[in-house]
Amino acid sequence: MSEINAANAYDIVCKIDSILNLPNGWEFSYTETGLKRYEESRDKASCTVAVVGNANKGKSYVLQKLAGDQFPSGFAVKTEGLSLKYPKSENLNFILLDTAGLETPLVKEPYYDLDADLEKEKERLENQQNEDDSENKKDETPKDEYIKEQLIVNYARDKTITEFFLQSFVTSRSDVLILVMNLMTYSDQILLNKVKKRCGKGRKLFVIHNLQNFDKIEHVENYIQNTLMKSLTFKLTKLPMVEFDSNDSKPRNKFFYREEVFQSEDENDEEKLNVIHPIMAYDGENSEAGKYYNESCMNFIRIQVSTVSNIRPFDIKEAVKSYFIKKAPEFIENE
């Protein structure tokens, strides 16, 4: 599968690759259309929708579908840092945020240069030893493999904190949060519980079960009944979603699933977070499940997004800057 540059897939990309790079600034890049839309809309109230989740679960695919756009067939997208996408239709009043997925592997340049950092660390240790008058410490120079191991530990810590910064930013700044997962695992259940705890009152949370391996409606329904409905970590209520077929205008009954989460011990309506669990399936040309679920899922979410109140302008540059200033002591202390 070929890879498409994220800068060509999104309207705006902020390359937040490391908290340690902040003193040098994080680079923003814009497409021509993205810069125009940014200048036109940054002072206009819009619903901000963030798409989160682990890597390779279909986050970018969901984002493109919501935007009414799509990547060329056979291409994958490598999402860098924080990315923004405007809907293709200017009649849709929302902004989509995507982040580099959680649990991505540590990679070499441009993020981390192990060989260059190894030489710098060896030089630092040698200079430190030269300043030490103790002869006993002259022979305590760590071996290269030990230094490499310590550098990788530092890279992993920086990557974890950077991911946390990205996820906490989009969670706190979005009006609607979309968590994308595939076949549910225990790790997904843990991640979902963490996301629910971060959601504030009145927030909309959609958990899209992107069942990429299923192309039959029967297989999807079996998965819903035998896995989702039997989950020990949440309880779902099945609710009708009525839509009209554009061909014959006859109503077709479909369903979505709602989970009620109380964020206080009082369990009153004001403290209730409604978590919606829509379904998607394999999006192939001959996938009956994909045709049955996917477009209905996207239309349903677009309608739900359009009903969000208390929206505000979103200037991505100012939002990132102000959030980091507010949270800087916490992240710097962790780093």
LUMBASE-258340 format. One record per residue (C-alpha): residue number from 1; residue in one letter; y, z, x. Coordinates in nm, 4 decimals. Each point is the difference from the previous one (the first is absolute). Layout:
BEGIN
{node NUM A {Y Z X}}
...
! end
This chain:
BEGIN
{node 1 M {0.0000 0.0000 0.0000}}
{node 2 S {0.3415 -0.0928 0.1353}}
{node 3 E {0.2866 0.2466 0.0203}}
{node 4 I {0.3463 -0.0627 -0.1370}}
{node 5 N {0.3063 0.1600 0.1565}}
{node 6 A {0.1234 0.2875 -0.2154}}
{node 7 A {0.3575 -0.1148 0.0609}}
{node 8 N {-0.0836 -0.3203 -0.1896}}
{node 9 A {-0.1843 0.1801 -0.2795}}
{node 10 Y {0.2628 0.2632 -0.0817}}
{node 11 D {0.3733 -0.0247 -0.0608}}
{node 12 I {0.0895 0.2896 0.2302}}
{node 13 V {-0.2057 0.1722 0.2700}}
{node 14 C {0.0949 0.3201 0.1823}}
{node 15 K {-0.2296 0.0342 0.3021}}
{node 16 I {-0.0553 0.3737 -0.0072}}
{node 17 D {-0.2820 -0.0010 0.2531}}
{node 18 S {0.0571 0.3383 0.1654}}
{node 19 I {0.2138 0.3090 -0.0529}}
{node 20 L {0.0500 -0.0033 0.3782}}
{node 21 N {0.1813 -0.3351 -0.0223}}
{node 22 L {0.2758 0.1425 -0.2193}}
{node 23 P {0.2502 0.0478 0.2890}}
{node 24 N {-0.0194 -0.3762 0.0598}}
{node 25 G {0.0386 -0.0762 -0.3719}}
{node 26 W {-0.2431 -0.1608 -0.2400}}
{node 27 E {0.0361 -0.3738 -0.0384}}
{node 28 F {0.0756 -0.1550 -0.3408}}
{node 29 S {-0.0850 -0.3631 -0.0662}}
{node 30 Y {0.0910 -0.2059 -0.3068}}
{node 31 T {-0.1004 -0.3310 -0.1446}}
{node 32 E {0.2917 -0.2166 -0.1114}}
{node 33 T {-0.0839 0.0722 -0.3638}}
{node 34 G {-0.0548 0.3679 0.0740}}
{node 35 L {0.3422 0.0439 0.1604}}
{node 36 K {0.1665 -0.1708 -0.2966}}
{node 37 R {-0.1877 0.2155 -0.2543}}
{node 38 Y {0.0727 0.3135 0.2037}}
{node 39 E {0.3733 -0.0647 0.0048}}
{node 40 E {0.0012 -0.0753 -0.3723}}
{node 41 S {-0.2116 0.2949 -0.1146}}
{node 42 R {0.0549 0.2954 0.2344}}
{node 43 D {0.2707 0.1449 -0.2277}}
{node 44 K {-0.1898 -0.0818 -0.3192}}
{node 45 A {-0.2283 0.2532 -0.1687}}
{node 46 S {-0.3632 -0.1109 0.0345}}
{node 47 C {-0.3400 0.1565 -0.0491}}
{node 48 T {-0.1607 0.0637 0.3399}}
{node 49 V {-0.3772 -0.0497 0.0052}}
{node 50 A {-0.2022 0.1106 0.3037}}
{node 51 V {-0.3525 -0.1259 0.0715}}
{node 52 V {-0.2051 0.2387 0.2158}}
{node 53 G {-0.3583 0.0537 0.1103}}
{node 54 N {-0.2405 -0.0448 0.2863}}
{node 55 A {-0.0081 -0.3221 0.1994}}
{node 56 N {-0.1866 -0.3056 -0.1297}}
{node 57 K {-0.0234 0.1167 -0.3610}}
{node 58 G {0.2152 -0.2805 -0.1443}}
{node 59 K {0.3454 0.1620 0.0061}}
{node 60 S {0.1802 -0.3172 0.1069}}
{node 61 Y {-0.1995 -0.2026 -0.2515}}
{node 62 V {0.1058 0.2310 -0.2836}}
{node 63 L {0.3616 -0.0098 0.1176}}
{node 64 Q {0.0052 -0.3795 0.0056}}
{node 65 K {-0.1535 -0.0176 -0.3477}}
{node 66 L {0.2632 0.2367 -0.1386}}
{node 67 A {0.2719 -0.2061 0.1655}}
{node 68 G {-0.1331 -0.3166 -0.1632}}
{node 69 D {-0.0593 -0.1522 0.3422}}
{node 70 Q {-0.3032 -0.0628 0.2147}}
{node 71 F {-0.1008 -0.0673 0.3559}}
{node 72 P {-0.1677 -0.3263 0.0988}}
{node 73 S {-0.3720 0.0005 -0.0724}}
{node 74 G {-0.2089 0.1393 0.2849}}
{node 75 F {0.2802 0.2004 0.1617}}
{node 76 A {0.0145 0.3717 0.0668}}
{node 77 V {0.3159 0.1996 0.0537}}
{node 78 K {0.0609 0.2546 0.2723}}
{node 79 T {0.2551 0.2400 -0.1480}}
{node 80 E {0.2306 0.1487 0.2619}}
{node 81 G {0.1757 0.3284 -0.0632}}
{node 82 L {0.1998 -0.0168 -0.3217}}
{node 83 S {0.0271 -0.3289 -0.1905}}
{node 84 L {0.1977 -0.0969 -0.3090}}
{node 85 K {-0.0681 -0.2790 -0.2483}}
{node 86 Y {0.2208 -0.1169 -0.2870}}
{node 87 P {-0.1656 -0.1461 -0.3121}}
{node 88 K {0.0052 -0.3772 -0.0119}}
{node 89 S {0.1758 0.0136 -0.3378}}
{node 90 E {0.3450 0.1584 0.0131}}
{node 91 N {-0.0572 0.1114 -0.3610}}
{node 92 L {-0.2404 0.2670 0.1261}}
{node 93 N {0.2105 0.2991 0.0979}}
{node 94 F {-0.2139 0.1715 0.2602}}
{node 95 I {-0.0446 0.0141 0.3761}}
{node 96 L {-0.3420 0.0235 0.1665}}
{node 97 L {-0.0669 0.2067 0.3127}}
{node 98 D {-0.3088 -0.0398 0.2177}}
{node 99 T {-0.1024 0.1990 0.3056}}
{node 100 A {-0.2458 -0.0401 0.2812}}
{node 101 G {-0.3258 0.1338 -0.1412}}
{node 102 L {-0.1421 0.3398 0.0864}}
{node 103 E {-0.2881 0.0293 0.2467}}
{node 104 T {0.0813 -0.3190 0.1892}}
{node 105 P {-0.1392 -0.0060 0.3569}}
{node 106 L {0.2007 0.0714 0.3116}}
{node 107 V {0.0939 -0.3345 0.1551}}
{node 108 K {0.1574 -0.1243 0.3224}}
{node 109 E {0.3426 -0.1573 0.0346}}
{node 110 P {0.2511 -0.0057 -0.1603}}
{node 111 Y {-0.0883 0.3520 -0.1147}}
{node 112 Y {-0.1692 0.1677 0.2949}}
{node 113 D {-0.0367 -0.1234 0.3611}}
{node 114 L {-0.2707 0.2160 0.1552}}
{node 115 D {0.0088 -0.1581 0.3476}}
{node 116 A {0.3790 0.0245 0.0358}}
{node 117 D {0.0073 0.3569 -0.1327}}
{node 118 L {-0.2849 0.0946 0.2349}}
{node 119 E {0.2045 -0.1086 0.3016}}
{node 120 K {0.3076 0.1855 -0.1257}}
{node 121 E {-0.1986 0.3195 -0.0578}}
{node 122 K {-0.1667 -0.0209 0.3428}}
{node 123 E {0.3397 -0.0445 0.1622}}
{node 124 R {0.1380 0.2971 -0.1942}}
{node 125 L {-0.2920 0.2207 0.1066}}
{node 126 E {0.0295 -0.1063 0.3635}}
{node 127 N {0.3723 0.0790 0.0022}}
{node 128 Q {-0.0716 0.3351 -0.1595}}
{node 129 Q {-0.2573 0.0823 0.2658}}
{node 130 N {0.2305 -0.1083 0.2826}}
{node 131 E {0.2529 0.2537 -0.1232}}
{node 132 D {-0.2632 0.2734 -0.0015}}
{node 133 D {-0.0335 0.1883 0.3292}}
{node 134 S {-0.3464 0.1264 -0.0861}}
{node 135 E {-0.2654 -0.1731 0.2124}}
{node 136 N {-0.2707 0.0959 -0.2490}}
{node 137 K {0.1522 -0.2210 -0.2666}}
{node 138 K {0.0159 -0.3064 0.2224}}
{node 139 D {-0.3622 -0.0750 -0.0813}}
{node 140 E {0.0307 0.0482 -0.3756}}
{node 141 T {0.1080 -0.3530 -0.0907}}
{node 142 P {-0.1801 -0.0910 -0.3266}}
{node 143 K {-0.2240 -0.3049 0.0053}}
{node 144 D {0.1093 -0.3177 -0.1764}}
{node 145 E {-0.2555 0.0381 -0.2788}}
{node 146 Y {0.1208 0.3509 -0.0812}}
{node 147 I {0.3634 -0.1165 -0.0101}}
{node 148 K {-0.0986 -0.2910 -0.2269}}
{node 149 E {-0.1754 0.2379 -0.2378}}
{node 150 Q {0.3106 0.2176 -0.0218}}
{node 151 L {0.2224 -0.3035 -0.0596}}
{node 152 I {-0.2254 -0.1183 -0.2837}}
{node 153 V {0.0183 0.3470 -0.1569}}
{node 154 N {0.3795 -0.0243 0.0174}}
{node 155 Y {-0.0074 -0.3501 -0.1535}}
{node 156 A {-0.2190 0.1258 -0.2853}}
{node 157 R {0.2362 0.2905 -0.0682}}
{node 158 D {0.3027 -0.2309 0.0005}}
{node 159 K {-0.1788 -0.2453 -0.2314}}
{node 160 T {-0.0949 0.2788 -0.2431}}
{node 161 I {0.3552 0.1325 -0.0156}}
{node 162 T {0.1436 -0.3520 -0.0377}}
{node 163 E {-0.2401 -0.0713 -0.2874}}
{node 164 F {0.0960 0.3288 -0.1617}}
{node 165 F {0.3691 -0.0895 0.0319}}
{node 166 L {-0.0576 -0.3376 -0.1695}}
{node 167 Q {-0.2130 0.1418 -0.2793}}
{node 168 S {0.2311 0.2943 -0.0675}}
{node 169 F {0.3024 -0.2328 -0.0029}}
{node 170 V {-0.1382 -0.2442 -0.2578}}
{node 171 T {-0.1481 0.2822 -0.2071}}
{node 172 S {0.3277 0.1873 -0.0216}}
{node 173 R {0.2229 -0.3048 -0.0437}}
{node 174 S {-0.2005 -0.2035 -0.2528}}
{node 175 D {0.0253 0.0150 -0.3787}}
{node 176 V {-0.3540 -0.1347 -0.0444}}
{node 177 L {-0.2891 0.0549 0.2392}}
{node 178 I {-0.3073 -0.2251 0.0161}}
{node 179 L {-0.3079 0.1158 0.1905}}
{node 180 V {-0.2513 -0.2769 0.0683}}
{node 181 M {-0.3658 0.0757 0.0656}}
{node 182 N {-0.3283 -0.1926 -0.0145}}
{node 183 L {-0.3355 0.1596 -0.0798}}
{node 184 M {0.0881 0.3657 -0.0172}}
{node 185 T {-0.1177 0.2305 0.2766}}
{node 186 Y {0.0419 0.3729 0.0532}}
{node 187 S {0.2767 -0.0800 0.2517}}
{node 188 D {0.1774 -0.1980 -0.2728}}
{node 189 Q {-0.0260 0.2985 -0.2342}}
{node 190 I {0.1606 0.2222 0.2643}}
{node 191 L {0.2771 -0.2560 0.0574}}
{node 192 L {0.0635 -0.0272 -0.3750}}
{node 193 N {0.0357 0.3767 -0.0315}}
{node 194 K {0.2507 0.0029 0.2871}}
{node 195 V {0.2043 -0.2771 -0.1604}}
{node 196 K {0.0013 0.1801 -0.3363}}
{node 197 K {0.1316 0.3166 0.1640}}
{node 198 R {0.2881 -0.1959 0.1552}}
{node 199 C {0.1031 -0.1575 -0.3295}}
{node 200 G {0.2914 0.1633 -0.1753}}
{node 201 K {0.0408 0.0610 -0.3699}}
{node 202 G {0.0626 -0.3124 -0.2048}}
{node 203 R {-0.1440 -0.2312 0.2654}}
{node 204 K {-0.2374 -0.2806 -0.0960}}
{node 205 L {-0.3138 -0.0213 0.2118}}
{node 206 F {-0.2420 -0.2919 -0.0282}}
{node 207 V {-0.3373 0.0134 0.1735}}
{node 208 I {-0.1228 -0.3584 0.0156}}
{node 209 H {-0.3754 -0.0274 0.0465}}
{node 210 N {-0.0125 -0.3371 0.1760}}
{node 211 L {-0.3705 -0.0810 -0.0391}}
{node 212 Q {-0.0078 -0.2957 0.2371}}
{node 213 N {-0.3804 -0.0202 0.0024}}
{node 214 F {-0.0420 -0.0474 -0.3757}}
{node 215 D {0.0330 -0.3355 -0.1762}}
{node 216 K {-0.1898 0.0913 -0.3185}}
{node 217 I {0.1526 0.2019 -0.2845}}
{node 218 E {-0.3320 0.1790 -0.0510}}
{node 219 H {-0.0023 0.1242 0.3611}}
{node 220 V {0.3556 0.1302 -0.0318}}
{node 221 E {-0.0809 0.1823 -0.3241}}
{node 222 N {-0.3074 0.1584 0.1592}}
{node 223 Y {0.2114 0.1219 0.2908}}
{node 224 I {0.2583 0.1478 -0.2359}}
{node 225 Q {-0.2614 0.1878 -0.2017}}
{node 226 N {-0.2238 0.1116 0.2870}}
{node 227 T {0.2635 0.0823 0.2633}}
{node 228 L {0.3561 0.0352 -0.1293}}
{node 229 M {-0.0816 0.1766 -0.3255}}
{node 230 K {-0.2328 0.2406 0.1830}}
{node 231 S {0.2408 0.0955 0.2769}}
{node 232 L {0.0134 0.3731 0.0692}}
{node 233 T {0.3596 -0.0165 0.1248}}
{node 234 F {0.1679 -0.1438 -0.3092}}
{node 235 K {-0.0644 -0.0554 -0.3703}}
{node 236 L {0.0875 -0.3337 -0.1589}}
{node 237 T {0.0862 -0.0865 -0.3587}}
{node 238 K {-0.0731 -0.3545 -0.1144}}
{node 239 L {0.2925 -0.1570 -0.1868}}
{node 240 P {0.0401 -0.3435 -0.1615}}
{node 241 M {0.2241 -0.2625 0.1536}}
{node 242 V {0.0616 -0.2806 -0.2487}}
{node 243 E {0.1275 -0.3350 0.1212}}
{node 244 F {0.0123 -0.3499 -0.1441}}
{node 245 D {-0.1793 -0.2978 0.1448}}
{node 246 S {0.2513 -0.2721 0.0747}}
{node 247 N {-0.2460 -0.2673 -0.1163}}
{node 248 D {-0.0907 0.1140 -0.3502}}
{node 249 S {0.2374 0.2965 -0.0612}}
{node 250 K {-0.2919 0.2192 -0.1039}}
{node 251 P {0.0092 0.3618 0.1107}}
{node 252 R {-0.2550 0.1024 0.2610}}
{node 253 N {-0.0844 0.3642 0.0425}}
{node 254 K {0.0076 0.1217 0.3592}}
{node 255 F {0.0261 0.3495 0.1378}}
{node 256 F {0.1758 0.2056 0.2606}}
{node 257 Y {-0.0811 0.3539 0.1097}}
{node 258 R {0.2361 0.2959 0.0104}}
{node 259 E {-0.0313 0.3252 0.1869}}
{node 260 E {0.2145 0.2963 -0.0953}}
{node 261 V {0.1017 0.2224 0.2890}}
{node 262 F {0.1861 0.3257 -0.0567}}
{node 263 Q {0.2220 0.0958 0.2912}}
{node 264 S {0.0454 0.3620 -0.1027}}
{node 265 E {-0.2146 0.2765 -0.1457}}
{node 266 D {0.1906 -0.0140 -0.3295}}
{node 267 E {-0.1506 -0.3394 -0.0880}}
{node 268 N {0.2940 -0.1066 -0.2141}}
{node 269 D {0.1056 -0.3599 -0.0535}}
{node 270 E {0.3008 0.0307 0.2293}}
{node 271 E {-0.2282 0.0758 0.2937}}
{node 272 K {-0.2478 -0.2778 -0.0764}}
{node 273 L {-0.0542 -0.2994 0.2288}}
{node 274 N {-0.1638 -0.2985 -0.1673}}
{node 275 V {-0.2171 -0.1890 0.2472}}
{node 276 I {-0.1093 -0.3448 -0.1158}}
{node 277 H {-0.3197 -0.1588 0.1345}}
{node 278 P {0.0069 -0.3810 -0.0523}}
{node 279 I {-0.2845 -0.2265 0.1097}}
{node 280 M {-0.0060 -0.3195 0.2063}}
{node 281 A {-0.2935 -0.2117 0.1153}}
{node 282 Y {-0.0816 -0.2875 0.2344}}
{node 283 D {0.2696 -0.2649 -0.0308}}
{node 284 G {-0.2157 -0.3080 0.0612}}
{node 285 E {0.0248 -0.3191 -0.2019}}
{node 286 N {-0.3318 0.0619 -0.1748}}
{node 287 S {0.0358 0.3763 -0.0388}}
{node 288 E {-0.0222 0.0896 -0.3687}}
{node 289 A {0.0928 0.3592 0.0821}}
{node 290 G {0.3055 -0.1107 0.1956}}
{node 291 K {0.1215 -0.2154 -0.2873}}
{node 292 Y {-0.0644 0.2799 -0.2482}}
{node 293 Y {0.1644 0.2890 0.1849}}
{node 294 N {0.2482 -0.1115 0.2644}}
{node 295 E {0.2895 -0.1648 -0.1786}}
{node 296 S {-0.0200 0.2557 -0.2801}}
{node 297 C {0.0233 0.2769 0.2610}}
{node 298 M {0.3094 -0.1574 0.1593}}
{node 299 N {0.1730 -0.0614 -0.3336}}
{node 300 F {-0.0742 0.3547 -0.1097}}
{node 301 I {0.1547 0.1469 0.3159}}
{node 302 R {0.3049 -0.2284 -0.0210}}
{node 303 I {0.0610 0.1179 -0.3580}}
{node 304 Q {-0.0435 0.3638 0.1037}}
{node 305 V {0.2435 -0.0476 0.2894}}
{node 306 S {0.2578 -0.1543 -0.2326}}
{node 307 T {0.0063 0.3202 -0.2087}}
{node 308 V {0.0897 0.2300 0.2916}}
{node 309 S {0.3317 0.1776 -0.0538}}
{node 310 N {0.2341 0.1746 0.2443}}
{node 311 I {-0.0223 -0.2823 0.2514}}
{node 312 R {0.2559 -0.0306 0.2779}}
{node 313 P {0.1124 -0.2462 0.2691}}
{node 314 F {-0.2279 -0.0352 0.3013}}
{node 315 D {0.1461 -0.0978 0.3376}}
{node 316 I {-0.2992 -0.0001 0.2347}}
{node 317 K {0.2063 0.0478 0.3168}}
{node 318 E {0.1960 0.2928 -0.1358}}
{node 319 A {-0.3083 0.1479 -0.1672}}
{node 320 V {-0.2020 0.0067 0.3247}}
{node 321 K {0.2955 0.1355 0.1970}}
{node 322 S {0.0867 0.2805 -0.2425}}
{node 323 Y {-0.3643 0.1009 -0.0478}}
{node 324 F {-0.0625 0.0270 0.3724}}
{node 325 I {0.3178 0.2035 0.0553}}
{node 326 K {-0.1137 0.2357 -0.2756}}
{node 327 K {-0.3546 0.0308 0.1354}}
{node 328 A {0.0680 -0.0454 0.3731}}
{node 329 P {-0.0575 0.3661 0.1024}}
{node 330 E {-0.3407 0.0014 -0.1690}}
{node 331 F {-0.1228 -0.3231 0.1606}}
{node 332 I {0.1454 0.0702 0.3439}}
{node 333 E {-0.1561 0.3472 0.0009}}
{node 334 N {-0.3399 -0.1490 -0.0916}}
{node 335 E {0.0328 -0.2699 0.2639}}
! end
